[in-house]
Amino acid sequence: MATLVSLNVGMPKNVEWQGRTVHTGVWKSAVEGPRMVRRLNVDGDGQGDLGGHGGEIRAVLVYQLDSYRHWQEHFGRYDFEYGAFGENFTVDGLPDHEVCVGDRYRIGTAEFEVTQPRVTCYRVGMRMGEPELPSLLVAHRRPGFYLRVITEGMVEAGDEIVRTRVGPEALSVADVDGLLYLPHRDEEKLRATLRIPALSPGWQQSFRELVDKADEKEPVKAAWTGFKPLEVQQVVRESPSVVSVLLGGDELPSYRPGQYLTVRVPGPAVRSYSLSSAPGGAAYRISVKRDGLASRYIHEQLTAGMTLDVAAPRGDFVLEEGDGPVLLVSGGIGITPVLAMLHTLATAEKTRPVWWIHVTRDPAFSSEVDELLDALPDMHRYVWTHGRPTPDELRALGVPKDATAYICGPTAFMDDLRGLLAESGIAADHIHTELFGTLPPINPGLVGQTVVPPHAPAGDPGTGPLVTFARSGLSVPWSEQYGSLLELAEACDVPARWSCRTGVCHTCVTDLVAGDVAYSPDPLEPAPLGQVLPCCARPADDVVIDL
C-alpha cells in the first residue's frame, strides 16, 4: 500500500547563488495536519518559476522515500529532511518505474492525475548543495513526477494512496523521462507518448519534434566543418549602406532559402549574414549593411579576387515546402533571408499566394523584388517607408489565417509583428522569426538582472584557446578559472540560455561554428553534430560558437 509520508509546502523566496539572486520555491518543509489541495497548489505553497513549475498541469510534485534512501547511499549523506527535493508529497511507494503518465490516484478526499516527470532544473541541485544532481536524477532514473488536481480536497501525512485509473499506453514516469533526455530512444514508445492525453502540452510538443526528427530520412549536416576560404567574385553596391558579395568555389553545396553564412574577417571579427539569392546557383550571395567592424572591412576593403573565410550554410529559419499561402515580412536589412525565399517562390513549379510586407527607408533590392513579385500570379505587395503597419492596416491586407509567416528584422519589430499576426488569427506555430543579434537569454529564476553589452571578462586575460561568441562579436582567450563555456559567457555578459547546467536539458544547445570541445561532465545525450552544450563544454582548441 502506498502512503503519503510527508506533506511539504513553502513559498517562493529570493536566494543568493553564485553572486546572483534566484527567486525559487524549491525550499519546502513538512507541515502537520490536513491541508487543502486546490487546482494550482497546496494551501501555503507556491512556485517561483511558473514557466517550468506550477500551474494546473504541475500543481503538485511527488518524490519517493525509496529515492531518498538511494541518494543517501550515493552521496554518503544522512542529513536529508522531507521536502529536500522540492516535493510537496513525499511518498512511500509509487516508484518512477511503476507509476505511469495518465495514472490517477486518490489521496484523502482529493484525486490527482500524473502529467509528466519532474523538469530537470539547476535549482534542485542548488537546494541540495549537489550541482550535478539534475543530471543524476535522470541518469539514475529517479526524477519524481507532477500531478494535476482532478478533484480538490483535503490531504495529510499518513493518508493511503489508492490508484483509481491506469493511464493509457502504460509508459512509466522513468520511461517518459528517458525518452526525452536520454539517447537510443525506442521509436515505438516515442510515438506512444503522443497518444497520452494527460501528458503535459510542453512535453507533447517536445516528443512531437523528436518524432518529426525520427521521420527525417537523413539528419541535416553542415556542408563542411569550420571555416574555409571562398573567392570573392564580385562586390555589388545595392544602396549607400548595403553591399552584396558573391562568393564562389568548387561545387558549392546548395542551401535552404533563409539560411545564413558565418564569415571571419581580419581583426579577427566574426559575423553572420543571410544568403540573399536563390539556392542552387554557381555562387553564394550575402548582403551586408554597414554597421560594425566586420561590415566596415567588407564595405571598404573587400574586392573581387580576394578570399573570405566562410563557415557552411546553417540556420533553421527556412522556407517550408507546401502549397499554402506565404507571408514574407522584413524590416530594413532583415529583407535578406526573405528575399532568398522570394527567389525560391518565384521560380518554383508550384505557385503559392505570396504577401510581401517590407518596412524600410533603404531602396536596396527594390527593382529585384519588383521583378520577382511580378513573376508571381497571386502576389500582394506592401511597402512602408515611414513607420510600420498598424493593427488595422495589417488586418486590411487580407492575409489568410492559414498563411505561414516569416519575419526578419530588429527584435522589437519582430515582437510587434508576431503579436499582430497572432491577433489576426495566424497560429503561433505558423509564425517564424530570425534574429542575428544576441538571442534573448533563458535564465530561469534569476531576478534583478541588468542588460550589459558583451565585454572581455574582468581580471587578467586567459592564456588558453581563443573563444569567439559569433552573435556577440566578442573573442576572448580561455582561462582555466571557468568551469565551462557557459561560465565564460556569463563572465562576459554574453546572453546565454540554460536550465539544468549539467548537460541534460539541451536548453543551452547552440551551433559550434568552428573548433572542438571537451565535456566535463559528459552530457547524458551528446549534442547533435555541429552543435555544442556550453553548460558542460570546455574548448579543446580555438572555437567559434553561435552566442
Buried (B, 14 or more C-beta within 10 A) or exposed (E): EBBBBBBBBBEBEEBEBEEBBBBBBBBBEBBEEBBBBBEBBBEEBBBBBEEBBBBEBBBBBBBBBBBBEBBEEEBEEEEBEBBBBBBBBBBBBBBBEEBBBBBBBBBBBBBBBBBBBBBBBBBBBBBBEBBBBBBBBBBBBBBBBBBBBBEEBBBBBEBEBEBEBEBBBBBBBBBBBBBBBBEEBEEEBBBBBBEBEBBBEBBBEBBBEBBEEEEEEEEEEBEEBBBEEBBBBBBEEBBEBBBBBBBBBEEBEEBBBBBBBBBBBEEBBBBBBBBBBBBEBEBBBBBBBBEEBBBBBBBEEBEEEEEBBBBBBBBEBBBEEEEEBBBBBBBBBBBBBBBBBBBBBBEEEEBBBBBBBBBBEBEBBBEBBEEBBEBBEEBBBBEBEEEBBEEEBBBEEEBEEEBBBBBBBBEEBBBBBBEBBBEBEBEEEBBBBBBBEBBEBBBBBBEEEEEEEBEEBEEEEBEBBBBBBBBBBBBBBBBEEBBBBBBBBBBBBBBBBBBBBBBBBBBBBBBBBBBBBEBEBEBBBEBBEBBBBBBBBBBEEBBBBBB
